[in-house]
Every structure is written in C-alpha cells, then in structure tokens.
Amino acid sequence: MNKYLLVLILISPQLFALERVFYKAKQTKDFVESTFLIKNPMRGKERAKYRQLKEDYLTRIIIESNNKVIYNVYTSPNINKYPILKFRFRNSFYEDNVTVTTINNNKKTTKTVLGKNYIKSRWNVLASTDQINVSTRDENIYTNAKLWKISNMDEAIKGFYGDGNFSYTNEIQITLAEIGSTSSFPIHIKSTLNLDSIGIFHDSHTYPTTSTIAIIKVPANAIIDYQVKFKIPYGCGINIVIIAKEKNGTVYRINKIIDVCNPDSYCDGTSNGLGG
C-alpha cells in the first residue's frame, strides 16, 4: 500500500501540469460560446518553481470555421487570481464544425473540434504552432509578456496602441452593466467598422493585477458581435476602457465606469454591494 501511495505522490505534480485549461464550449444555431481557464490556479509561479514545473498559461485563443479565422484573442494569466474568460459570438457557420485552437506560453498547441450542439470537447494535440494556418505577424506585440504585466491602465494602453490622439465614434456599441459581480462580468461589443483589433482594459487595483483583459484581433470581414465575460477584482468607480483600432490606423477610445461588488462590499446606490 505504501508503494502505491509513493507512486501517487510522485506523479501528482504531473497531474496538476496536465490539467486542462479549456473548460467547455457549445455551438447552437445562434451562437458559439467557449469558456477558458487561462491559468490553473494550482500552477502559480512559486508552486511551479517548488515543483520544478514550467509556468503554463494560455496566450492565444483562435476559433476557425472552414479554415477561416473568425475569432482571434490574445490574453494573459495576470488578469487576477482566477483568470477565467468566456467568449461568445454570433454563429454564421452552423452547418460546419468549429475548431478552437489554444496556444500556451510554451508554444504547446491544442485543437478542439466542436460540432452542432457539441458540448463535450474532443482533442487533437499538435507538436508546434507551425502547423496552424493563421497569421503570427502580431506575435511580437500581442504576446509581449512585459506589456501584459503592466498594472497602470494608461501605460498598458500606450504599450499596445501608442500615445497618439484617440478619436470618437458612435459606430461602436458597448453594452455592460453599471453594477456587476466579481464572479462574472460581461461586456458586449458590436460595430460595423472595419476594425483591426479591440483591446479591453480596466483600472481596478484591489490587489496587484494586469490592467489588460484581452486583445481581440479582428479577422477580415468578421461580424463584430462579441461578448466577453471575465472575473475582475471588486471595487467602486472602476474604469473599463475599450480601445478599437481600424485597419486604416484610426484608433478610438470608449470609457465606461462601473461598480464591481461582492456580498461584503458596498457601492453608492446599493444596499449590499449587489444592487439589491
């Protein structure tokens, strides 16, 4: 019995290492929705060092249909303690399978094929990113680890989009609640502009965290009707900033102010921090 216990103890670090970061996905005639754990909370830097394991987290999520990229997202493990992102978009490819590709910081690539109403994922692990038919020309900036670790929102925006003048437009619709929960905060983005990328930033400093939530690289001729849900530290008067860059180089900035609360916190206009 002791022998088997010893074997279990020896392999347990590898069990944590192999725990998947792709939570679930589903496709219906109306939408495709995918939920990702960007980084296993059991694989923090200190634990990884202690267990002699490499840090393992997602840096890129790609969704394709018929070899056409319809969603291309860059992200970071530094969003907060439990970095979970959920992406949802209008489904115009219902007759086809949808392929979800994830790339981690060690360049490990995992492909998951989703069929009609297909909730349980099936797997095909590739050897390297060279086998993926997608553009990697943005890797230098969108996967720059230093930029993703910036906690000051304005500095992060400057790093990704420069410090030039931002324009105003009413052709980008941003929908989000003024009061949200720390468990899941949704943002809905719609636009008919010919956008190149969309950056989502926040300035919550409840505890050290990156100010960049995600960078969406918009594919050509895409229907921009995106929903992103994420966990965010609680706080009152938090700025959510959406940066949208057109393919012609014009950059827009949209500011929203929100309250993100938990049952033990209070924000103006609420009785218990949840709007009740």
TORZA-24258 format. One record per residue (C-alpha): residue number from 1; residue in three letters; x, z, y. Coordinates in Angstrom, 2 decimals. Each point is the difference from the previous one (the first is absolute). Layout:
<node seq="NUM" type="ALA" east="X" up="Z" north="Y"/>
...
END
This chain:
<node seq="1" type="MET" east="0.00" up="0.00" north="0.00"/>
<node seq="2" type="ASN" east="2.82" up="0.85" north="2.38"/>
<node seq="3" type="LYS" east="1.59" up="-3.37" north="-0.71"/>
<node seq="4" type="TYR" east="-3.13" up="-1.86" north="1.14"/>
<node seq="5" type="LEU" east="-0.32" up="2.21" north="3.05"/>
<node seq="6" type="LEU" east="3.57" up="-0.83" north="0.96"/>
<node seq="7" type="VAL" east="-0.70" up="-3.73" north="-0.35"/>
<node seq="8" type="LEU" east="-3.07" up="0.33" north="2.25"/>
<node seq="9" type="ILE" east="2.03" up="1.82" north="2.64"/>
<node seq="10" type="LEU" east="2.71" up="-2.67" north="-0.11"/>
<node seq="11" type="ILE" east="-2.40" up="-2.92" north="0.42"/>
<node seq="12" type="SER" east="-2.29" up="1.63" north="2.57"/>
<node seq="13" type="PRO" east="1.99" up="-1.32" north="3.02"/>
<node seq="14" type="GLN" east="-0.47" up="-3.51" north="-1.31"/>
<node seq="15" type="LEU" east="-3.73" up="0.57" north="-0.36"/>
<node seq="16" type="PHE" east="-0.14" up="0.83" north="3.70"/>
<node seq="17" type="ALA" east="2.15" up="-3.04" north="0.73"/>
<node seq="18" type="LEU" east="-2.38" up="-2.34" north="-1.80"/>
<node seq="19" type="GLU" east="-3.22" up="1.35" north="1.49"/>
<node seq="20" type="ARG" east="-1.69" up="-3.00" north="1.55"/>
<node seq="21" type="VAL" east="-0.62" up="-0.38" north="3.70"/>
<node seq="22" type="PHE" east="-2.84" up="-2.49" north="-0.41"/>
<node seq="23" type="TYR" east="-3.15" up="2.10" north="-0.16"/>
<node seq="24" type="LYS" east="-2.90" up="-2.37" north="-0.53"/>
<node seq="25" type="ALA" east="-1.60" up="-3.22" north="1.15"/>
<node seq="26" type="LYS" east="-3.27" up="-1.83" north="-0.28"/>
<node seq="27" type="GLN" east="-1.32" up="-3.43" north="0.86"/>
<node seq="28" type="THR" east="-3.66" up="-0.87" north="0.61"/>
<node seq="29" type="LYS" east="-1.69" up="-3.00" north="1.58"/>
<node seq="30" type="ASP" east="0.28" up="1.72" north="3.39"/>
<node seq="31" type="PHE" east="3.43" up="1.60" north="0.17"/>
<node seq="32" type="VAL" east="3.32" up="0.86" north="-1.63"/>
<node seq="33" type="GLU" east="1.07" up="3.63" north="0.30"/>
<node seq="34" type="SER" east="3.34" up="1.49" north="-1.08"/>
<node seq="35" type="THR" east="1.23" up="3.58" north="0.22"/>
<node seq="36" type="PHE" east="3.71" up="0.84" north="-0.07"/>
<node seq="37" type="LEU" east="2.07" up="3.15" north="-0.18"/>
<node seq="38" type="ILE" east="2.97" up="-1.13" north="2.07"/>
<node seq="39" type="LYS" east="2.21" up="2.76" north="-1.37"/>
<node seq="40" type="ASN" east="-0.44" up="2.50" north="-2.83"/>
<node seq="41" type="PRO" east="-0.13" up="3.47" north="1.65"/>
<node seq="42" type="MET" east="1.99" up="1.29" north="-2.98"/>
<node seq="43" type="ARG" east="2.88" up="-2.31" north="0.96"/>
<node seq="44" type="GLY" east="1.15" up="1.39" north="3.34"/>
<node seq="45" type="LYS" east="3.59" up="-0.45" north="1.14"/>
<node seq="46" type="GLU" east="1.10" up="3.49" north="-1.05"/>
<node seq="47" type="ARG" east="-1.69" up="-0.21" north="-3.39"/>
<node seq="48" type="ALA" east="1.41" up="-3.48" north="-0.58"/>
<node seq="49" type="LYS" east="3.49" up="1.27" north="0.82"/>
<node seq="50" type="TYR" east="-0.41" up="3.05" north="-2.23"/>
<node seq="51" type="ARG" east="-1.26" up="-2.11" north="-2.92"/>
<node seq="52" type="GLN" east="2.58" up="-2.72" north="0.70"/>
<node seq="53" type="LEU" east="-2.75" up="-2.57" north="0.46"/>
<node seq="54" type="LYS" east="-0.16" up="-2.76" north="2.58"/>
<node seq="55" type="GLU" east="-2.60" up="0.29" north="2.73"/>
<node seq="56" type="ASP" east="-2.89" up="-2.24" north="-0.95"/>
<node seq="57" type="TYR" east="-2.66" up="-1.18" north="2.46"/>
<node seq="58" type="LEU" east="-1.89" up="-3.16" north="0.94"/>
<node seq="59" type="THR" east="1.24" up="-2.10" north="2.90"/>
<node seq="60" type="ARG" east="-2.21" up="-3.07" north="-0.39"/>
<node seq="61" type="ILE" east="-3.43" up="-0.89" north="-1.41"/>
<node seq="62" type="ILE" east="-1.03" up="-3.64" north="-0.47"/>
<node seq="63" type="ILE" east="-3.41" up="-1.30" north="-1.10"/>
<node seq="64" type="GLU" east="-0.27" up="-3.62" north="-1.14"/>
<node seq="65" type="SER" east="-2.60" up="-2.41" north="-1.33"/>
<node seq="66" type="ASN" east="0.83" up="-3.49" north="-1.32"/>
<node seq="67" type="ASN" east="3.62" up="0.59" north="1.07"/>
<node seq="68" type="LYS" east="-1.19" up="0.49" north="3.58"/>
<node seq="69" type="VAL" east="0.86" up="3.25" north="1.76"/>
<node seq="70" type="ILE" east="-3.11" up="1.58" north="1.51"/>
<node seq="71" type="TYR" east="1.36" up="3.47" north="0.78"/>
<node seq="72" type="ASN" east="3.62" up="1.00" north="0.66"/>
<node seq="73" type="VAL" east="0.66" up="3.62" north="1.02"/>
<node seq="74" type="TYR" east="3.20" up="1.90" north="0.76"/>
<node seq="75" type="THR" east="-0.08" up="3.78" north="-0.14"/>
<node seq="76" type="SER" east="2.07" up="3.17" north="-0.35"/>
<node seq="77" type="PRO" east="0.03" up="3.26" north="-2.00"/>
<node seq="78" type="ASN" east="0.36" up="1.98" north="3.22"/>
<node seq="79" type="ILE" east="-3.65" up="-0.22" north="1.10"/>
<node seq="80" type="ASN" east="-0.54" up="3.62" north="-1.00"/>
<node seq="81" type="LYS" east="0.31" up="2.36" north="-2.96"/>
<node seq="82" type="TYR" east="-2.49" up="-1.93" north="-2.14"/>
<node seq="83" type="PRO" east="0.30" up="-3.65" north="1.08"/>
<node seq="84" type="ILE" east="-3.06" up="-1.77" north="-1.37"/>
<node seq="85" type="LEU" east="-1.20" up="-3.32" north="1.42"/>
<node seq="86" type="LYS" east="-3.17" up="-1.90" north="-0.85"/>
<node seq="87" type="PHE" east="-0.40" up="-3.67" north="0.95"/>
<node seq="88" type="ARG" east="-3.26" up="-1.90" north="0.00"/>
<node seq="89" type="PHE" east="-0.74" up="-3.57" north="1.08"/>
<node seq="90" type="ARG" east="-2.75" up="-2.58" north="-0.23"/>
<node seq="91" type="ASN" east="0.12" up="-1.86" north="-3.31"/>
<node seq="92" type="SER" east="-0.18" up="-3.78" north="0.21"/>
<node seq="93" type="PHE" east="1.72" up="-0.51" north="-3.37"/>
<node seq="94" type="TYR" east="-2.58" up="1.52" north="-2.33"/>
<node seq="95" type="GLU" east="0.28" up="-2.78" north="-2.58"/>
<node seq="96" type="ASP" east="3.73" up="0.60" north="-0.42"/>
<node seq="97" type="ASN" east="2.23" up="2.81" north="-1.15"/>
<node seq="98" type="VAL" east="1.73" up="1.95" north="2.74"/>
<node seq="99" type="THR" east="3.64" up="1.02" north="-0.48"/>
<node seq="100" type="VAL" east="1.29" up="3.21" north="1.60"/>
<node seq="101" type="THR" east="3.79" up="0.18" north="0.28"/>
<node seq="102" type="THR" east="1.83" up="3.17" north="1.00"/>
<node seq="103" type="ILE" east="3.69" up="0.21" north="0.89"/>
<node seq="104" type="ASN" east="1.82" up="3.31" north="0.26"/>
<node seq="105" type="ASN" east="3.16" up="1.05" north="1.83"/>
<node seq="106" type="ASN" east="2.07" up="-0.76" north="-3.11"/>
<node seq="107" type="LYS" east="-1.35" up="-3.60" north="-0.08"/>
<node seq="108" type="LYS" east="-2.01" up="0.70" north="-3.14"/>
<node seq="109" type="THR" east="-3.02" up="-2.29" north="-0.08"/>
<node seq="110" type="THR" east="-3.31" up="0.63" north="-1.75"/>
<node seq="111" type="LYS" east="-2.81" up="-2.56" north="-0.25"/>
<node seq="112" type="THR" east="-3.59" up="0.97" north="-0.79"/>
<node seq="113" type="VAL" east="-2.72" up="-2.58" north="-0.67"/>
<node seq="114" type="LEU" east="-3.57" up="0.80" north="1.04"/>
<node seq="115" type="GLY" east="-2.99" up="-1.91" north="-1.37"/>
<node seq="116" type="LYS" east="-3.67" up="0.14" north="0.92"/>
<node seq="117" type="ASN" east="-1.09" up="3.64" north="0.31"/>
<node seq="118" type="TYR" east="3.31" up="0.84" north="-1.63"/>
<node seq="119" type="ILE" east="0.72" up="3.69" north="0.62"/>
<node seq="120" type="LYS" east="2.59" up="0.87" north="-2.65"/>
<node seq="121" type="SER" east="3.29" up="-1.69" north="0.86"/>
<node seq="122" type="ARG" east="2.24" up="-1.87" north="-2.41"/>
<node seq="123" type="TRP" east="3.72" up="-0.31" north="0.52"/>
<node seq="124" type="ASN" east="2.81" up="-2.54" north="0.02"/>
<node seq="125" type="VAL" east="3.34" up="1.37" north="1.23"/>
<node seq="126" type="LEU" east="2.46" up="-2.56" north="1.37"/>
<node seq="127" type="ALA" east="3.77" up="0.33" north="0.15"/>
<node seq="128" type="SER" east="0.52" up="-0.69" north="3.70"/>
<node seq="129" type="THR" east="-1.71" up="-1.12" north="3.18"/>
<node seq="130" type="ASP" east="1.59" up="-3.45" north="-0.38"/>
<node seq="131" type="GLN" east="-2.83" up="-0.90" north="-2.37"/>
<node seq="132" type="ILE" east="-2.68" up="0.50" north="2.64"/>
<node seq="133" type="ASN" east="-1.20" up="-3.06" north="1.89"/>
<node seq="134" type="VAL" east="-0.32" up="1.65" north="3.42"/>
<node seq="135" type="SER" east="2.01" up="-0.11" north="3.20"/>
<node seq="136" type="THR" east="2.68" up="2.67" north="0.44"/>
<node seq="137" type="ARG" east="1.17" up="-1.08" north="3.46"/>
<node seq="138" type="ASP" east="-1.44" up="3.16" north="1.58"/>
<node seq="139" type="GLU" east="1.81" up="2.39" north="-2.34"/>
<node seq="140" type="ASN" east="2.69" up="0.93" north="2.54"/>
<node seq="141" type="ILE" east="-2.39" up="1.55" north="2.53"/>
<node seq="142" type="TYR" east="-3.09" up="0.95" north="-1.99"/>
<node seq="143" type="THR" east="1.97" up="1.82" north="-2.71"/>
<node seq="144" type="ASN" east="2.53" up="1.58" north="2.37"/>
<node seq="145" type="ALA" east="0.04" up="3.63" north="-1.16"/>
<node seq="146" type="LYS" east="1.23" up="1.27" north="3.38"/>
<node seq="147" type="LEU" east="-3.05" up="-1.42" north="1.79"/>
<node seq="148" type="TRP" east="-2.40" up="1.55" north="-2.51"/>
<node seq="149" type="LYS" east="1.51" up="3.45" north="0.56"/>
<node seq="150" type="ILE" east="-0.53" up="0.03" north="3.79"/>
<node seq="151" type="SER" east="-2.38" up="2.82" north="0.91"/>
<node seq="152" type="ASN" east="-0.48" up="-0.99" north="3.67"/>
<node seq="153" type="MET" east="-2.83" up="-2.53" north="0.12"/>
<node seq="154" type="ASP" east="1.19" up="-1.97" north="3.04"/>
<node seq="155" type="GLU" east="3.51" up="-0.26" north="-1.43"/>
<node seq="156" type="ALA" east="-1.40" up="-1.25" north="-3.31"/>
<node seq="157" type="ILE" east="-2.12" up="-2.62" north="1.76"/>
<node seq="158" type="LYS" east="3.07" up="-1.09" north="1.99"/>
<node seq="159" type="GLY" east="2.01" up="-0.29" north="-3.21"/>
<node seq="160" type="PHE" east="-2.54" up="-2.25" north="-1.71"/>
<node seq="161" type="TYR" east="-1.43" up="-1.94" north="2.96"/>
<node seq="162" type="GLY" east="2.49" up="0.36" north="2.86"/>
<node seq="163" type="ASP" east="-0.54" up="1.53" north="3.45"/>
<node seq="164" type="GLY" east="-1.57" up="-3.01" north="1.70"/>
<node seq="165" type="ASN" east="-3.34" up="-0.11" north="1.79"/>
<node seq="166" type="PHE" east="-3.13" up="0.40" north="-2.11"/>
<node seq="167" type="SER" east="-3.08" up="-2.10" north="0.67"/>
<node seq="168" type="TYR" east="-3.69" up="0.91" north="-0.19"/>
<node seq="169" type="THR" east="-2.69" up="-1.79" north="-1.99"/>
<node seq="170" type="ASN" east="-3.55" up="0.66" north="-1.13"/>
<node seq="171" type="GLU" east="0.43" up="-2.33" north="-2.97"/>
<node seq="172" type="ILE" east="1.39" up="2.78" north="-2.19"/>
<node seq="173" type="GLN" east="-2.65" up="2.43" north="-1.21"/>
<node seq="174" type="ILE" east="1.18" up="3.46" north="-1.04"/>
<node seq="175" type="THR" east="-2.55" up="2.36" north="-1.57"/>
<node seq="176" type="LEU" east="0.86" up="3.60" north="-0.84"/>
<node seq="177" type="ALA" east="-1.67" up="3.40" north="0.22"/>
<node seq="178" type="GLU" east="0.74" up="2.23" north="2.98"/>
<node seq="179" type="ILE" east="0.07" up="2.96" north="-2.38"/>
<node seq="180" type="GLY" east="1.45" up="-0.37" north="-3.47"/>
<node seq="181" type="SER" east="1.14" up="1.98" north="-3.01"/>
<node seq="182" type="THR" east="3.57" up="0.47" north="-1.16"/>
<node seq="183" type="SER" east="-1.04" up="-1.12" north="-3.49"/>
<node seq="184" type="SER" east="-0.71" up="-3.63" north="0.91"/>
<node seq="185" type="PHE" east="-0.04" up="-1.66" north="3.41"/>
<node seq="186" type="PRO" east="-1.30" up="-3.60" north="0.18"/>
<node seq="187" type="ILE" east="0.88" up="-2.75" north="2.49"/>
<node seq="188" type="HIS" east="-1.85" up="-3.33" north="0.03"/>
<node seq="189" type="ILE" east="1.77" up="-2.97" north="1.63"/>
<node seq="190" type="LYS" east="-1.66" up="-3.36" north="0.68"/>
<node seq="191" type="SER" east="1.22" up="-2.96" north="2.04"/>
<node seq="192" type="THR" east="-0.27" up="-3.77" north="0.32"/>
<node seq="193" type="LEU" east="3.41" up="-0.32" north="1.67"/>
<node seq="194" type="ASN" east="2.89" up="-1.75" north="-1.73"/>
<node seq="195" type="LEU" east="1.89" up="3.23" north="-0.64"/>
<node seq="196" type="ASP" east="3.45" up="0.30" north="-1.54"/>
<node seq="197" type="SER" east="0.01" up="3.77" north="-0.64"/>
<node seq="198" type="ILE" east="-1.92" up="3.22" north="0.65"/>
<node seq="199" type="GLY" east="1.73" up="3.37" north="0.39"/>
<node seq="200" type="ILE" east="-1.82" up="3.33" north="-0.32"/>
<node seq="201" type="PHE" east="1.62" up="3.03" north="1.69"/>
<node seq="202" type="HIS" east="-0.90" up="3.63" north="0.82"/>
<node seq="203" type="ASP" east="1.52" up="2.89" north="1.97"/>
<node seq="204" type="SER" east="-1.09" up="3.02" north="-2.06"/>
<node seq="205" type="HIS" east="2.84" up="2.53" north="-0.21"/>
<node seq="206" type="THR" east="-1.60" up="2.81" north="-1.97"/>
<node seq="207" type="TYR" east="3.11" up="-0.15" north="-2.17"/>
<node seq="208" type="PRO" east="2.91" up="-2.50" north="-0.13"/>
<node seq="209" type="THR" east="-1.30" up="-3.40" north="-1.01"/>
<node seq="210" type="THR" east="0.48" up="-3.65" north="0.80"/>
<node seq="211" type="SER" east="-2.19" up="-1.42" north="2.73"/>
<node seq="212" type="THR" east="-0.41" up="-3.35" north="-1.76"/>
<node seq="213" type="ILE" east="-2.84" up="-0.23" north="-2.53"/>
<node seq="214" type="ALA" east="0.24" up="-3.63" north="-1.06"/>
<node seq="215" type="ILE" east="1.01" up="-3.48" north="1.13"/>
<node seq="216" type="ILE" east="-2.33" up="-2.75" north="-1.21"/>
<node seq="217" type="LYS" east="1.66" up="-3.43" north="-0.10"/>
<node seq="218" type="VAL" east="-2.94" up="-2.37" north="0.45"/>
<node seq="219" type="PRO" east="0.16" up="-3.12" north="-2.22"/>
<node seq="220" type="ALA" east="-0.82" up="-3.42" north="1.44"/>
<node seq="221" type="ASN" east="-3.73" up="-0.77" north="0.31"/>
<node seq="222" type="ALA" east="-0.91" up="3.53" north="-1.09"/>
<node seq="223" type="ILE" east="-3.40" up="1.56" north="0.64"/>
<node seq="224" type="ILE" east="0.94" up="3.07" north="2.04"/>
<node seq="225" type="ASP" east="-2.58" up="2.50" north="-1.18"/>
<node seq="226" type="TYR" east="2.15" up="2.89" north="-1.21"/>
<node seq="227" type="GLN" east="-0.78" up="3.62" north="-0.74"/>
<node seq="228" type="VAL" east="2.81" up="2.52" north="-0.41"/>
<node seq="229" type="LYS" east="-0.52" up="3.62" north="-1.04"/>
<node seq="230" type="PHE" east="2.79" up="2.55" north="0.17"/>
<node seq="231" type="LYS" east="0.72" up="3.72" north="0.09"/>
<node seq="232" type="ILE" east="1.14" up="1.34" north="3.36"/>
<node seq="233" type="PRO" east="1.08" up="3.46" north="1.22"/>
<node seq="234" type="TYR" east="-2.76" up="1.91" north="1.79"/>
<node seq="235" type="GLY" east="-0.01" up="0.35" north="3.76"/>
<node seq="236" type="CYS" east="-2.07" up="-0.58" north="3.13"/>
<node seq="237" type="GLY" east="0.42" up="-2.85" north="2.46"/>
<node seq="238" type="ILE" east="2.13" up="-2.12" north="-2.35"/>
<node seq="239" type="ASN" east="0.83" up="-3.49" north="1.22"/>
<node seq="240" type="ILE" east="-0.54" up="-2.84" north="-2.44"/>
<node seq="241" type="VAL" east="1.66" up="-3.19" north="1.23"/>
<node seq="242" type="ILE" east="-0.55" up="-3.45" north="-1.45"/>
<node seq="243" type="ILE" east="2.62" up="-2.62" north="0.87"/>
<node seq="244" type="ALA" east="-1.02" up="-3.59" north="-0.74"/>
<node seq="245" type="LYS" east="2.42" up="-2.89" north="0.38"/>
<node seq="246" type="GLU" east="-1.17" up="-3.60" north="0.16"/>
<node seq="247" type="LYS" east="2.01" up="-2.78" north="-1.61"/>
<node seq="248" type="ASN" east="0.69" up="-1.33" north="3.52"/>
<node seq="249" type="GLY" east="1.80" up="3.26" north="0.84"/>
<node seq="250" type="THR" east="-2.71" up="1.70" north="2.09"/>
<node seq="251" type="VAL" east="-0.20" up="3.72" north="-0.80"/>
<node seq="252" type="TYR" east="-3.11" up="2.14" north="0.52"/>
<node seq="253" type="ARG" east="-0.32" up="3.79" north="0.05"/>
<node seq="254" type="ILE" east="-3.25" up="1.85" north="-0.71"/>
<node seq="255" type="ASN" east="-0.15" up="3.78" north="0.49"/>
<node seq="256" type="LYS" east="-2.52" up="2.37" north="-1.57"/>
<node seq="257" type="ILE" east="-0.17" up="3.81" north="0.23"/>
<node seq="258" type="ILE" east="-1.27" up="1.95" north="-3.00"/>
<node seq="259" type="ASP" east="-0.35" up="3.53" north="-1.34"/>
<node seq="260" type="VAL" east="1.11" up="0.56" north="-3.58"/>
<node seq="261" type="CYS" east="-1.14" up="3.32" north="-1.36"/>
<node seq="262" type="ASN" east="-0.13" up="2.18" north="-3.06"/>
<node seq="263" type="PRO" east="-2.43" up="2.88" north="-0.71"/>
<node seq="264" type="ASP" east="2.34" up="2.54" north="1.62"/>
<node seq="265" type="SER" east="0.64" up="-1.90" north="3.24"/>
<node seq="266" type="TYR" east="-2.12" up="-0.50" north="3.10"/>
<node seq="267" type="CYS" east="-0.29" up="-2.93" north="2.37"/>
<node seq="268" type="ASP" east="-1.99" up="-0.31" north="3.22"/>
<node seq="269" type="GLY" east="-3.63" up="-0.76" north="-0.69"/>
<node seq="270" type="THR" east="0.04" up="1.28" north="-3.57"/>
<node seq="271" type="SER" east="-0.93" up="3.35" north="-1.48"/>
<node seq="272" type="ASN" east="2.15" up="0.02" north="-3.10"/>
<node seq="273" type="GLY" east="2.46" up="-2.85" north="0.41"/>
<node seq="274" type="LEU" east="-2.13" up="-2.43" north="-1.99"/>
<node seq="275" type="GLY" east="-2.46" up="-1.03" north="2.66"/>
<node seq="276" type="GLY" east="-2.74" up="2.28" north="-1.31"/>
END
